[in-house]
Amino acid sequence: MTDLVLAIAHHLLAFALAGVIAAELVLIRPGLGGRALAILTRIDAAYGALAMLLIIIGASRVYFGLKGWEFYVYNPTFWAKMAAFALVGLLSIVPTIRILRWRAANAESYVVPDADVLRVRTFLKMEAVVFALIPVFAATMARGY
């Protein structure tokens, strides 16, 4: 039962993280400011919290799951999945820093410059592409490749 609960939590967190990336892509567009910027700040905080929970649950699956830690640590596809997740995390640093800077402007009439929006959207698009590789690696790994 532990393995099932951990697998369910892991998948739900991964889908939630994908949803947050999509929400950020929707919100970060030219003309960003005011209420949308406040919402974006909360969504980006949720991104960080979800990522941390995903790491905790994922590590729990490695140690407490039915397959045992040996299945994971000797599997190159597992490490490809981890590398993709780490790259997504690294790519998320720039948008997070920018969002915090934009929010620090704290003026109700502040509108993020379009050039900043386009730069951050580029990082978010790269995140989305790399994030899409994670379930590919997961499915491959689950089938013993």
C-alpha positions as CSV (number, residue, x, y, z in Angstrom):
1,M,0.0,0.0,0.0
2,T,2.9,2.4,0.7
3,D,4.2,2.0,-2.8
4,L,0.8,2.8,-4.2
5,V,0.3,5.9,-2.1
6,L,3.7,7.2,-2.9
7,A,3.2,6.5,-6.7
8,I,-0.2,8.4,-6.6
9,A,1.3,11.3,-4.7
10,H,4.3,11.4,-7.1
11,H,2.2,11.5,-10.2
12,L,-0.3,14.1,-8.8
13,L,2.6,16.4,-7.8
14,A,4.2,16.0,-11.3
15,F,0.9,16.9,-13.0
16,A,0.5,19.9,-10.6
17,L,4.0,21.1,-11.4
18,A,3.2,20.8,-15.1
19,G,0.1,22.9,-14.5
20,V,2.1,25.6,-12.7
21,I,4.5,25.8,-15.6
22,A,1.5,26.2,-17.9
23,A,-0.1,28.8,-15.6
24,E,3.1,30.8,-15.6
25,L,3.3,30.7,-19.4
26,V,-0.3,32.0,-19.5
27,L,0.3,34.8,-17.0
28,I,3.7,36.0,-18.2
29,R,2.8,38.0,-21.3
30,P,3.2,41.5,-22.5
31,G,1.3,44.0,-20.3
32,L,2.0,42.0,-17.1
33,G,1.5,44.0,-14.0
34,G,-0.8,44.7,-11.0
35,R,-3.1,41.8,-9.9
36,A,-1.7,39.4,-12.5
37,L,1.8,40.0,-11.1
38,A,0.6,39.3,-7.5
39,I,-1.1,36.1,-8.6
40,L,2.1,35.1,-10.5
41,T,4.2,35.6,-7.4
42,R,2.0,33.1,-5.5
43,I,2.0,30.7,-8.4
44,D,5.8,30.8,-8.5
45,A,6.0,30.1,-4.8
46,A,3.7,27.1,-5.3
47,Y,6.1,26.0,-8.0
48,G,8.9,25.8,-5.5
49,A,6.8,24.1,-2.9
50,L,5.6,21.5,-5.3
51,A,9.1,20.8,-6.6
52,M,10.3,20.2,-3.0
53,L,7.4,17.9,-2.3
54,L,8.1,16.0,-5.5
55,I,11.7,15.5,-4.5
56,I,10.7,14.2,-1.1
57,I,8.1,11.9,-2.4
58,G,10.4,10.7,-5.3
59,A,13.2,10.0,-2.8
60,S,10.6,8.1,-0.6
61,R,9.7,6.0,-3.6
62,V,13.3,5.1,-4.2
63,Y,13.8,4.0,-0.6
64,F,10.4,2.7,0.4
65,G,9.0,1.6,-2.9
66,L,8.5,-2.0,-4.1
67,K,11.3,-1.9,-6.7
68,G,14.0,-1.1,-4.1
69,W,16.7,1.5,-4.4
70,E,19.0,-0.8,-6.5
71,F,16.5,-0.6,-9.4
72,Y,16.9,3.1,-9.5
73,V,20.5,3.8,-8.7
74,Y,21.8,1.4,-11.4
75,N,19.4,2.5,-14.0
76,P,20.7,5.1,-16.5
77,T,17.2,6.1,-17.5
78,F,16.5,7.1,-13.9
79,W,19.6,9.3,-14.0
80,A,18.4,10.9,-17.3
81,K,15.1,11.6,-15.6
82,M,17.0,13.2,-12.6
83,A,19.1,15.2,-14.9
84,A,16.0,16.5,-16.8
85,F,14.4,17.4,-13.4
86,A,17.6,19.2,-12.3
87,L,17.8,21.1,-15.6
88,V,14.1,22.2,-15.2
89,G,15.1,23.4,-11.7
90,L,18.0,25.3,-13.0
91,L,16.0,26.9,-15.8
92,S,13.4,28.0,-13.3
93,I,15.9,30.1,-11.4
94,V,15.8,33.0,-13.9
95,P,12.0,33.3,-14.0
96,T,11.8,33.2,-10.2
97,I,14.4,35.9,-9.8
98,R,12.7,38.1,-12.4
99,I,9.3,37.6,-10.8
100,L,10.7,38.5,-7.4
101,R,12.3,41.7,-8.9
102,W,9.1,42.6,-10.7
103,R,7.1,42.1,-7.5
104,A,9.6,44.2,-5.5
105,A,8.8,47.2,-7.8
106,N,5.5,47.0,-5.8
107,A,3.9,49.9,-7.6
108,E,0.3,49.3,-8.5
109,S,0.8,50.8,-11.9
110,Y,4.1,49.0,-12.6
111,V,4.0,47.1,-15.9
112,V,6.8,44.6,-16.7
113,P,8.8,45.7,-19.8
114,D,8.0,43.6,-22.8
115,A,11.7,42.6,-23.3
116,D,11.8,41.1,-19.8
117,V,8.5,39.2,-20.4
118,L,9.9,37.7,-23.6
119,R,13.2,36.7,-21.9
120,V,11.3,35.0,-19.1
121,R,8.9,33.3,-21.5
122,T,11.9,31.8,-23.4
123,F,13.1,30.2,-20.1
124,L,9.6,28.9,-19.4
125,K,9.3,27.4,-22.8
126,M,12.6,25.7,-22.3
127,E,11.4,24.4,-18.9
128,A,8.3,23.0,-20.5
129,V,10.2,21.2,-23.3
130,V,12.7,19.6,-20.8
131,F,9.8,18.9,-18.4
132,A,8.1,16.9,-21.1
133,L,11.1,14.6,-21.2
134,I,10.6,13.5,-17.6
135,P,7.5,11.3,-18.2
136,V,9.2,9.9,-21.3
137,F,12.1,8.8,-19.1
138,A,9.7,7.6,-16.4
139,A,7.7,5.4,-18.7
140,T,10.9,4.0,-20.2
141,M,12.4,3.3,-16.8
142,A,9.2,1.6,-15.6
143,R,9.4,-0.8,-18.5
144,G,12.9,-1.8,-17.6
145,Y,14.9,0.1,-20.2
